[in-house]
Amino acid sequence: MQRRHFIKQAVGAGLAGSLLGCAGRQPATVYHPPLSPIELPLSLPPLEKVEARSDRIVAMNVCTRPFRAMGPRTDVEVMGNKTVIHNYGHGGSGWSLSWGAAALAEKQIQAETNTPVAVVGCGAIGLTTAIACQRAGYQVTIYAKERPPYVRSSYATGIWSPDSRIVTLEHASGYAQTWQWMARLSYLRFQTLLGLPGHPVEWTTMFRMADKPFSEKGGHNIPGEPPYPAYQHELLNDLTPKARNVPTELNPFATPYVRQFPLLMFNISAYSQYLLDVFTRNGGVIVHRELRQQDDFKHFDEPVIVNCTGYGAKTLLNDDTITPVRGQTCKLIPQPGLQYGIQYFDKHTSFYPRRDGILVQAGAEGDFNNPQANIDPAESIAAVNAIADIMQSMRSV
Ligand SMILES: Cc1cc2nc3c(=O)[nH]c(=O)nc-3n(C[C@H](O)[C@H](O)[C@H](O)COP(=O)(O)OP(=O)(O)OC[C@H]3O[C@@H](n4cnc5c(N)ncnc54)[C@H](O)[C@@H]3O)c2cc1C
């Protein structure tokens, strides 16, 4: 209750998206979409079973979320005769907030159109920032030591999760307005990417299973991690379609509590390729370059540089405000007929029916402040086995 009050107060009358104090001027592109908060009728799709076996695992990955307790870094620094705009530290929300983060960075550039702009980084944030800068008329070159599919962004789960480890509750009120602006802008942009060849972005149906009633779950708090704000629930309630409780007679799962909800999903292989294609089609060039120290920003030809180095900024800038939050995923061979996913957090597992591989997320306590990039196969195999158990205990309804 107290938290809700806290955030609502912070957002207050500025809900329409004024970003004064963040970008310096009011963005013209943000508005409340004309969606009504109508609840979707409950209809269960045919539930094909996942072939959840460890011999169908085709990839395992680990990466670290670039989390900052106070929210992403977005300030502007002058280094010699260069202007550096920082755009990193988007925690577990980098894909989801990317278009908003990109717009925010672009609006910080106070230069003539046609000015050459360097974007350092080619992950979710770098690519969207580069495209936003191109749209604003700048000539953009991306410099990066890795590009998709070998950036950390390529190893993400790939779902709309705009308030996942983006800020701590302690800093939530100060960041709420900027967050909401970014989230709404990104959400609208994603709707324009539906139905494209390769399905870079699509909606799927999710089921959330729970052993205890959802009301007893204690919000977003994860053992071993600081409390986070439930921004999405508090501030975007009008935006995304509602979750519905699945009534007992329709519940095919073994847990007594199940919710169904639509979820926006990113097929990261196709989506990254789409972003790369748009960037190059607009005349953009990607140059391989690794920056070793902060002073390297001074050696660019471009007068303006946007720093989208994600977790890489921790070493590059000695930035101790970045906390690594480890995450391990694996992919099972895709099943084109699978049209739903499951989140069963009590059993540390979830899966998403991505077209580039059924994405299985293993959750582990001890991920927070854990920079370990080594893969623990046992973790993913346990998550896949947990899914096998769910499949086995499903009943027809
Ligand atoms: C397991 C896991 C699941 C996740 N799931 C989701 C999800 O479902 N939805 C969501 O929205 N977010 C998710 N995230 C978070 C999301 O992946 C990150 O917030 C996002 O990838 C950050 O993107 P980025 O572009 O800042 O960083 P990166 O993808 O790390 O890109 C950084 C770029 O900078 C370059 N670079 C770094 N240092 C240097 C240097 N010194 N010199 C030159 N280049 C450099 C890199 O080569 C790369 O090109 C997840 C994260 C994890 C770990």
The ligand as an ORCA input file, in Angstrom:
! r2SCAN-3c Opt
* xyz 0 1
  C      19.382    -13.860    -18.476
  C      18.892    -12.527    -18.899
  C      17.608    -12.400    -19.375
  C      17.128    -11.149    -19.786
  N      15.873    -11.065    -20.277
  C      15.380     -9.884    -20.685
  C      14.078     -9.813    -21.225
  O      13.392    -10.810    -21.360
  N      13.613     -8.595    -21.601
  C      14.359     -7.458    -21.461
  O      13.869     -6.383    -21.783
  N      15.623     -7.514    -20.983
  C      16.145     -8.695    -20.591
  N      17.412     -8.775    -20.085
  C      18.194     -7.560    -19.969
  C      18.801     -7.160    -21.285
  O      19.367     -8.279    -21.905
  C      19.863     -6.081    -21.048
  O      19.326     -5.010    -20.321
  C      20.367     -5.597    -22.392
  O      20.912     -6.688    -23.084
  C      21.383     -4.506    -22.269
  O      21.712     -4.161    -23.600
  P      22.973     -3.308    -23.931
  O      22.895     -2.986    -25.378
  O      23.096     -2.174    -22.965
  O      24.214     -4.255    -23.610
  P      24.970     -5.387    -24.453
  O      24.057     -6.283    -25.149
  O      25.942     -5.979    -23.482
  O      25.756     -4.573    -25.554
  C      26.909     -3.832    -25.229
  C      27.647     -3.509    -26.502
  O      28.765     -2.703    -26.160
  C      29.952     -3.298    -26.661
  N      31.040     -2.991    -25.740
  C      31.067     -3.191    -24.410
  N      32.252     -2.756    -23.918
  C      32.959     -2.284    -24.977
  C      34.235     -1.706    -25.125
  N      35.062     -1.554    -24.076
  N      34.646     -1.340    -26.360
  C      33.836     -1.502    -27.433
  N      32.619     -2.049    -27.349
  C      32.179     -2.424    -26.132
  C      29.623     -4.785    -26.717
  O      30.513     -5.441    -27.608
  C      28.189     -4.720    -27.230
  O      28.207     -4.494    -28.611
  C      17.940    -10.000    -19.683
  C      19.243    -10.132    -19.224
  C      19.713    -11.382    -18.832
  C      21.112    -11.502    -18.336
*
